[in-house]
C-alpha cells in the first residue's frame, strides 16, 4: 500500500488562528491517530491579509518598513523577500487594522503607505513584485500609492488634492511623469480575489464602501470622485477585472504601474511552491474560517482544491463554519468538510477554542481517510 503523505494547505481562520497555526493544529491531530505520519505544511493566502505571513512560512525573508498609515499616522508594515521576488500586502500599510480605535475614514483614508511599501521592495532589489490587495481601509483609487511613488495630483489652483477618494473630486491634473523610473523594469502582479470594476453598481464604493464606514451619501461621493479620476487617468482600464480591488488600488496599479491582474490564490500557489508539494502528497487538507459561497469565488480553499483535483489527489477541508451543501463542495473538488461548529455550536466558544477543536477535527480526518 502506498505510504500516506498529507499536504496541509489551508488559509487562516480569521479572528482565531493564523494559517501557520492551522497547519500546526491539523498536524498534531493527524499524528495523534497516525503516529509518524508524513505531513508537509504549506500555509496559503489569496492576496488578502495573511499573504506576507504565508510567504514567510514558505521561506521568504520578512522585512519591515515604517510607512504612512491610512489616516496619516506612521505604521510598521512588513513585506516578504526571496531573491529578487517580493510579496507586498497592501493591508500591511493601508489596512483596516491600522485605523486608530477602529474609527473609519471612508472619504480621506489614503493608500500612500502602500506606495511607500512598494518603494521599500524596490530599494531591496525586487524586480518581481506580487502585490496582494485586500482588507483595505481606503477607497482612493490608488492615488495615494501613486503619489508616494512620485505622481502628482493637482486641483485647479495647481495645489495637491486632499487625501483619500473624497479629495479626487477636485482633481484637475494628474502628472505621472515623476513616477519612480525603476517601476518600468518591474513585473508587478496584482494578486486579488476580487474582480470588480472601479465604479458603478459592482464597483469599489458600492460593493465594499460600507465595510469601510461609508454612508450612502459617502458612497455616491466616492463613486463620482473615482469616475472623475478615471476620466483623467484613462477610463478604459476602470472596467477591467480587479480595477475595483481594495478601494480601487487595483485601478491605480493597472493604469499607471503596468500591473497585470491574476487571481490571488493562483499567484500565491505559484510563489509558495505548491505544485512540487502537491506532487509529493496522497491527501490534501485545505480550509479557512468560513466555507461559504464566497469561498467558491477565488478564495484559497477553492484554488487549492482545483489544483489538487487536476492532479487527481483527494481533498478534504476544515473550517470554523460550513455554509455549503455537499453538492457545492463536490463541484469545488472537496470530498468532505469538517466544521468546528459541529463540535462546538456556540460561535464565541468555537472561536476561542479553535485550536483544540481543530485538532479533534483532524483526528476525525485521520480516522476517516488515513487509518
C-alpha positions, 0 to 999 in steps of 0.5 A: 500500500502506498505510504500516506503523505498529507499536504496541509494547505489551508488559509487562516481562520480569521479572528482565531488562528493564523494559517501557520497555526492551522497547519500546526493544529491539523498536524498534531491531530493527524499524528495523534491517530497516525503516529509518524505520519508524513505531513508537509505544511504549506500555509496559503493566502489569496492576496488578502491579509495573511499573504506576507505571513504565508510567504514567510512560512514558505521561506521568504525573508520578512522585512519591515518598513515604517510607512504612512498609515491610512489616516496619516499616522506612521505604521510598521508594515512588513513585506516578504523577500526571496531573491529578487521576488517580493510579496507586498500586502497592501493591508500591511500599510493601508489596512483596516487594522491600522485605523486608530480605535477602529474609527473609519475614514471612508472619504480621506483614508489614503493608500500612500503607505502602500506606495511607500511599501512598494518603494521599500521592495524596490530599494531591496532589489525586487524586480518581481513584485506580487502585490496582494490587495485586500482588507483595505481601509481606503477607497482612493483609487490608488492615488495615494500609492501613486503619489508616494511613488512620485505622481502628482495630483493637482486641483485647479489652483495647481495645489495637491488634492486632499487625501483619500477618494473624497479629495479626487473630486477636485482633481484637475491634473494628474502628472505621472511623469515623476513616477519612480523610473525603476517601476518600468523594469518591474513585473508587478502582479496584482494578486486579488480575489476580487474582480470588480470594476472601479465604479458603478453598481459592482464597483469599489464604493458600492460593493465594499464602501460600507465595510469601510464606514461609508454612508450612502451619501459617502458612497455616491461621493466616492463613486463620482470622485473615482469616475472623475479620476478615471476620466483623467487617468484613462477610463478604459482600464476602470472596467477591467477585472480587479480595477475595483480591488481594495478601494480601487488600488487595483485601478491605480496599479493597472493604469499607471504601474503596468500591473497585470491582474491574476487571481490571488490564490493562483499567484500565491500557489505559484510563489509558495511552491505548491505544485512540487508539494502537491506532487509529493502528497496522497491527501490534501487538507485545505480550509479557512474560517468560513466555507461559504459561497464566497469561498467558491469565488477565488478564495484559497480553499477553492484554488487549492482544491482545483489544483489538487483535483487536476492532479487527481489527489483527494481533498478534504477541508476544515473550517470554523463554519460550513455554509455549503451543501455537499453538492457545492463542495463536490463541484469545488473538488472537496470530498468532505468538510469538517466544521468546528461548529459541529463540535462546538455550536456556540460561535464565541466558544468555537472561536476561542477554542479553535485550536483544540477543536481543530485538532479533534477535527483532524483526528476525525480526518485521520480516522476517516481517510488515513487509518 
